[in-house]
Amino acid sequence: MGRGLMLFLVGMIIMMGMYNHASHQRLLGSQDDMVRQVHYSIASSSAMSGMEAAAQTIIMNSNELFRKDGDILPLQIEGATVEIELERAGSNITLLSRANSEGVEALVTGRYRLDFNSAMPDIDGAMGIYSDDLIFNMTGNAFEINGCDHLPQNSTPLECNETYGIAVHDSTNQVTVIREITGQNGGGDRSDRVIGNNLSPSVGLVDNDGSFIDKAINEFLKLPHTVIERDFVAHTNFNGSRDNPKIIRVTNGATFTASGDNSVGSGVIIIEPGATLHMNGSFDYEGLIIVQGKFEVARGNLHLYGALLFGGANPEIEVQTIDYRGNINIRYSSQVLDTLDEEFGGRATNRRLVLLEQFQ
């Protein structure tokens, strides 16, 4: 055999060996890809199951809604470790579900909207009077009832739209209130103290009767709340806060006194028929106050951001003397009321998550 032929045969043998080695490596790589794909499918399925389980957990346990952004909710789904990260912006919720199967990770993201039957009533004015039996007396000039929209604890309004300073549902009551504010009953003209909806004074007639207040009360009292049945002087820690607003129900003829130096609070206060809300000293409150009993404001400083409602379905609920001899400010704030609605909605038993989009 010639030397050239021998070299040719040796070269062919080497090339065939290299080809077989490459084919084997490709086969191994293909097998690795298949194994990786299997584990990715397992991780992806687990991440999807974990996100659905987390959504159900949120529906069943409202505490999960109030985790801090970035908190991890660990789950074990079908042998894979799943971590759920929750992000919340108002009623919009994002769940990021991350699962791992044998070192292969999958991430599934779901965007949801939190839905619930809102307890918060529609607000027509910074103060709303929904009673047919009205006794309305005002004294003093150091007050402001402002239907323009405000940020909490900011006296400068954002805008003035359709919300009145005072909304009433009865034309006779409208005349009564306007006569008192404009000084026709004595005491001087205080029209510039009742602001909103480009009226002076801003006293608007609305279609709502008092029944919507009772419906709101029924919804609020389905949620966890504090009941006051005896005379009680509230302190700052009792009245709720922005991070933990409270629903307070005053009943059984009790007097709830909100007073003291620099007392603050946030949430909803419900004064039932026969009960009394008494305010003096300094009291800053963010939220909704509903009065079906008596409302007494002595000399002091009251700053309410949100709304104040009087009356209800019972037409005989009386709005008693409203004494504005102190530094009294009632300013409408949609932000305060919307934030409370979202907060209490998260605690509602009828909450549900609506899936908006899902991707991985």
C-alpha positions as CSV (number, residue, x, y, z in Angstrom):
1,M,0.0,0.0,0.0
2,G,1.4,3.3,-1.0
3,R,2.2,5.9,1.6
4,G,-0.4,8.4,0.1
5,L,-3.2,5.9,0.4
6,M,-2.3,5.1,4.0
7,L,-2.3,8.7,5.0
8,F,-5.7,9.1,3.3
9,L,-7.2,6.1,5.2
10,V,-5.8,7.4,8.6
11,G,-7.3,10.8,7.9
12,M,-10.7,9.3,7.1
13,I,-10.6,7.3,10.4
14,I,-9.7,10.4,12.4
15,M,-12.5,12.4,10.7
16,M,-15.1,9.7,11.4
17,G,-14.0,9.6,15.0
18,M,-14.3,13.4,15.3
19,Y,-17.8,13.2,13.6
20,N,-19.0,10.5,16.0
21,H,-17.7,12.5,19.0
22,A,-19.5,15.6,17.8
23,S,-22.7,13.7,17.2
24,H,-22.4,12.2,20.7
25,Q,-21.9,15.7,22.2
26,R,-24.9,17.0,20.2
27,L,-27.0,14.1,21.5
28,L,-25.9,14.8,25.0
29,G,-26.7,18.5,24.6
30,S,-30.1,17.7,23.1
31,Q,-30.8,15.4,26.1
32,D,-29.7,18.2,28.5
33,D,-32.0,20.6,26.7
34,M,-34.9,18.2,27.0
35,V,-34.2,17.7,30.7
36,R,-34.0,21.4,31.2
37,Q,-37.2,21.9,29.3
38,V,-39.0,19.3,31.4
39,H,-37.8,21.1,34.6
40,Y,-38.8,24.5,33.2
41,S,-42.3,23.1,32.5
42,I,-42.5,21.8,36.0
43,A,-41.3,25.1,37.5
44,S,-43.7,27.1,35.2
45,S,-46.6,25.0,36.2
46,S,-45.7,25.3,39.9
47,A,-45.3,29.0,39.6
48,M,-48.8,29.2,37.9
49,S,-50.3,27.0,40.7
50,G,-48.5,29.1,43.3
51,M,-49.9,32.3,42.0
52,E,-53.4,31.0,41.9
53,A,-53.0,29.7,45.5
54,A,-51.7,33.1,46.6
55,A,-54.7,34.8,45.0
56,Q,-57.0,32.5,46.9
57,T,-55.1,33.1,50.1
58,I,-55.5,36.9,49.7
59,I,-59.2,36.5,49.1
60,M,-59.6,34.3,52.2
61,N,-57.1,36.2,54.4
62,S,-57.1,40.0,54.0
63,N,-53.9,40.3,56.1
64,E,-51.9,39.1,53.1
65,L,-53.0,42.3,51.3
66,F,-51.2,44.4,53.8
67,R,-47.7,42.9,53.5
68,K,-45.1,45.4,52.6
69,D,-44.1,45.5,48.9
70,G,-41.4,43.0,48.3
71,D,-42.4,40.6,51.2
72,I,-42.2,37.0,50.2
73,L,-45.0,34.5,50.7
74,P,-43.4,31.0,50.5
75,L,-45.4,28.0,49.2
76,Q,-44.7,24.4,48.4
77,I,-46.4,23.3,45.2
78,E,-45.9,19.8,43.6
79,G,-42.4,19.4,45.0
80,A,-41.2,22.8,43.7
81,T,-40.4,25.7,46.0
82,V,-42.5,28.7,45.1
83,E,-42.0,32.3,46.2
84,I,-44.7,34.9,45.8
85,E,-43.9,38.6,45.8
86,L,-46.9,41.0,46.2
87,E,-47.0,44.6,45.0
88,R,-50.1,46.7,45.6
89,A,-51.0,50.2,44.3
90,G,-54.5,51.0,45.5
91,S,-56.9,48.4,44.1
92,N,-54.3,47.1,41.6
93,I,-52.3,44.1,42.7
94,T,-49.3,42.4,41.0
95,L,-48.2,38.9,42.0
96,L,-44.8,37.7,40.9
97,S,-44.6,33.9,41.3
98,R,-41.1,32.4,41.1
99,A,-40.6,28.6,41.1
100,N,-37.5,26.4,40.9
101,S,-37.2,22.8,39.8
102,E,-33.8,21.2,40.0
103,G,-32.0,24.5,39.4
104,V,-34.3,25.6,36.6
105,E,-36.3,28.7,37.4
106,A,-39.6,30.1,36.0
107,L,-41.3,33.4,36.7
108,V,-45.0,34.0,36.2
109,T,-46.5,37.5,36.7
110,G,-50.2,38.2,37.2
111,R,-51.9,41.6,37.4
112,Y,-55.2,41.7,39.3
113,R,-57.8,44.3,40.4
114,L,-59.3,44.1,43.9
115,D,-63.1,44.3,43.7
116,F,-65.5,44.6,46.6
117,N,-68.8,46.1,47.5
118,S,-67.9,49.6,48.6
119,A,-69.2,50.8,52.0
120,M,-68.2,54.4,51.3
121,P,-71.3,56.4,50.3
122,D,-71.3,59.0,47.5
123,I,-70.4,62.4,49.0
124,D,-72.2,65.6,47.8
125,G,-70.7,68.0,50.2
126,A,-68.0,68.5,52.9
127,M,-71.1,68.5,55.2
128,G,-74.2,66.7,54.2
129,I,-77.6,67.2,56.0
130,Y,-80.2,64.5,55.3
131,S,-82.9,65.1,57.8
132,D,-86.4,66.5,57.6
133,D,-86.4,67.6,61.2
134,L,-83.7,70.3,61.2
135,I,-82.6,72.5,64.0
136,F,-79.6,74.4,62.7
137,N,-77.9,77.1,64.7
138,M,-74.5,78.5,64.1
139,T,-72.5,80.9,66.2
140,G,-69.0,82.3,65.7
141,N,-67.0,83.1,62.6
142,A,-63.7,81.1,63.0
143,F,-64.9,78.2,60.9
144,E,-64.7,76.9,57.3
145,I,-66.8,74.3,55.6
146,N,-65.1,73.7,52.3
147,G,-66.3,71.4,49.5
148,C,-63.2,72.0,47.3
149,D,-61.0,68.9,47.1
150,H,-58.0,68.8,49.5
151,L,-55.1,66.7,50.2
152,P,-55.0,65.5,53.9
153,Q,-53.7,68.1,56.3
154,N,-53.3,70.7,53.5
155,S,-55.5,73.8,53.7
156,T,-54.9,74.8,50.1
157,P,-57.6,73.2,47.9
158,L,-56.7,71.2,44.7
159,E,-59.8,72.1,42.8
160,C,-63.4,73.1,43.2
161,N,-65.9,71.0,41.2
162,E,-69.3,69.7,42.0
163,T,-69.0,69.1,45.7
164,Y,-70.8,71.6,47.9
165,G,-69.8,73.1,51.2
166,I,-73.1,71.9,52.6
167,A,-75.4,69.5,50.8
168,V,-79.1,69.2,51.8
169,H,-81.9,67.0,50.4
170,D,-84.8,69.2,51.4
171,S,-85.6,72.6,50.0
172,T,-87.0,73.8,53.3
173,N,-83.8,72.8,55.0
174,Q,-81.8,74.6,52.3
175,V,-83.6,77.9,53.1
176,T,-83.1,77.3,56.8
177,V,-79.4,76.8,56.4
178,I,-78.9,79.7,54.0
179,R,-80.8,82.1,56.4
180,E,-78.6,81.0,59.3
181,I,-75.3,81.4,57.3
182,T,-76.1,84.7,55.7
183,G,-77.0,86.2,59.1
184,Q,-80.8,86.7,58.4
185,N,-81.3,85.2,61.9
186,G,-78.6,87.4,63.4
187,G,-74.9,86.8,63.9
188,G,-73.7,88.4,60.7
189,D,-73.1,87.1,57.1
190,R,-70.7,84.2,57.0
191,S,-71.3,83.2,53.4
192,D,-67.5,83.2,52.7
193,R,-67.1,80.5,55.3
194,V,-69.1,77.9,53.3
195,I,-67.2,77.2,50.1
196,G,-67.6,74.9,47.0
197,N,-69.3,74.5,43.6
198,N,-68.9,78.2,42.8
199,L,-71.8,79.2,45.1
200,S,-71.8,81.7,47.9
201,P,-72.7,80.4,50.3
202,S,-72.2,76.9,48.9
203,V,-75.4,75.2,50.1
204,G,-76.7,72.8,47.4
205,L,-79.9,70.9,47.0
206,V,-79.3,67.2,46.1
207,D,-81.5,64.3,45.2
208,N,-80.1,61.8,47.7
209,D,-82.4,61.0,50.6
210,G,-81.0,59.7,53.9
211,S,-81.4,56.0,53.0
212,F,-77.9,55.9,51.5
213,I,-76.4,56.7,54.9
214,D,-78.1,53.8,56.5
215,K,-76.9,51.5,53.8
216,A,-73.3,52.7,54.3
217,I,-73.6,52.2,58.0
218,N,-74.8,48.6,57.5
219,E,-71.8,47.9,55.2
220,F,-69.3,49.4,57.6
221,L,-70.7,47.4,60.6
222,K,-70.1,44.2,58.6
223,L,-66.4,45.0,59.1
224,P,-64.4,44.7,62.3
225,H,-65.3,47.7,64.5
226,T,-65.2,49.1,68.0
227,V,-68.4,49.6,69.9
228,I,-68.7,52.4,72.5
229,E,-71.7,51.8,74.9
230,R,-70.6,54.1,77.8
231,D,-69.4,57.6,78.0
232,F,-65.8,57.6,76.8
233,V,-63.0,60.0,76.3
234,A,-60.9,59.0,73.3
235,H,-57.1,59.3,73.2
236,T,-54.9,59.5,70.1
237,N,-54.0,55.8,70.0
238,F,-57.6,54.8,70.2
239,N,-58.9,56.8,67.2
240,G,-57.1,55.0,64.5
241,S,-54.3,56.1,62.2
242,R,-53.5,56.3,58.4
243,D,-51.8,52.9,58.6
244,N,-54.5,51.4,60.7
245,P,-57.8,53.3,60.4
246,K,-60.7,52.2,62.7
247,I,-64.4,52.1,62.5
248,I,-66.0,53.3,65.8
249,R,-69.7,52.9,66.6
250,V,-71.1,54.9,69.4
251,T,-74.5,53.6,70.7
252,N,-76.7,53.1,73.7
253,G,-76.9,56.8,74.5
254,A,-73.1,57.1,75.1
255,T,-71.1,60.3,74.7
256,F,-67.9,59.9,72.7
257,T,-65.6,62.8,73.6
258,A,-62.7,63.4,71.2
259,S,-60.5,66.0,72.9
260,G,-57.1,66.6,74.4
261,D,-53.9,68.2,73.1
262,N,-53.0,67.2,69.6
263,S,-55.4,64.3,69.4
264,V,-55.5,62.7,66.0
265,G,-57.4,59.8,64.3
266,S,-58.4,58.2,61.0
267,G,-61.3,56.0,59.9
268,V,-65.1,56.2,60.3
269,I,-67.0,57.4,63.4
270,I,-70.7,56.5,63.6
271,I,-72.9,58.2,66.1
272,E,-76.2,56.4,66.4
273,P,-79.5,57.9,67.5
274,G,-79.4,58.9,71.2
275,A,-75.6,59.0,71.3
276,T,-73.4,62.1,71.2
277,L,-70.2,63.2,69.6
278,H,-68.6,65.8,71.7
279,M,-65.4,67.7,70.6
280,N,-63.2,70.1,72.3
281,G,-59.5,70.7,72.6
282,S,-57.5,69.9,69.5
283,F,-58.7,67.1,67.3
284,D,-57.4,66.3,63.8
285,Y,-59.3,63.6,62.0
286,E,-59.1,62.1,58.5
287,G,-62.1,60.2,57.4
288,L,-65.9,60.1,57.5
289,I,-68.1,61.1,60.5
290,I,-71.7,60.0,60.4
291,V,-74.0,61.6,63.0
292,Q,-77.5,60.4,63.7
293,G,-77.5,61.6,67.3
294,K,-76.0,64.8,68.7
295,F,-73.0,66.8,67.5
296,E,-71.4,69.1,70.0
297,V,-68.4,71.3,69.2
298,A,-67.2,73.5,72.1
299,R,-64.4,75.9,71.9
300,G,-61.3,74.3,70.5
301,N,-59.6,73.2,67.3
302,L,-61.3,70.7,65.0
303,H,-59.7,69.8,61.6
304,L,-61.6,67.2,59.6
305,Y,-60.4,66.1,56.2
306,G,-63.0,63.9,54.5
307,A,-66.7,64.5,55.1
308,L,-69.3,64.9,57.8
309,L,-72.8,63.5,57.3
310,F,-76.0,64.1,59.3
311,G,-79.2,62.2,59.2
312,G,-80.4,58.9,57.7
313,A,-83.5,57.1,56.5
314,N,-85.5,58.1,59.6
315,P,-86.8,61.6,58.7
316,E,-87.1,62.5,62.4
317,I,-83.4,62.5,63.0
318,E,-82.6,66.0,64.3
319,V,-79.5,68.0,63.6
320,Q,-79.0,69.8,66.8
321,T,-77.1,73.0,67.6
322,I,-73.8,73.2,65.7
323,D,-71.6,75.5,67.7
324,Y,-68.7,77.0,65.7
325,R,-67.1,79.2,68.3
326,G,-63.6,77.5,67.9
327,N,-61.2,77.1,65.0
328,I,-63.3,74.5,63.1
329,N,-62.4,73.3,59.6
330,I,-64.3,70.7,57.7
331,R,-62.6,70.1,54.3
332,Y,-63.6,67.6,51.7
333,S,-60.9,65.2,50.7
334,S,-61.5,62.6,48.0
335,Q,-58.0,61.1,48.7
336,V,-58.8,60.4,52.3
337,L,-62.2,58.8,51.5
338,D,-60.8,56.8,48.5
339,T,-57.9,55.5,50.7
340,L,-60.3,54.4,53.4
341,D,-62.5,52.7,50.8
342,E,-59.6,50.7,49.5
343,E,-58.4,49.9,53.1
344,F,-61.8,48.7,54.3
345,G,-62.4,47.0,51.0
346,G,-59.4,44.8,51.6
347,R,-61.0,43.8,54.9
348,A,-64.4,43.1,53.3
349,T,-65.7,39.5,53.2
350,N,-67.0,40.0,49.7
351,R,-63.7,40.9,48.1
352,R,-62.5,39.2,45.0
353,L,-59.5,39.4,42.7
354,V,-60.2,39.9,38.9
355,L,-57.3,38.8,36.7
356,L,-56.4,41.5,34.2
357,E,-53.4,39.9,32.6
358,Q,-50.9,37.1,33.1
359,F,-47.6,36.5,31.4
360,Q,-44.2,34.6,31.8
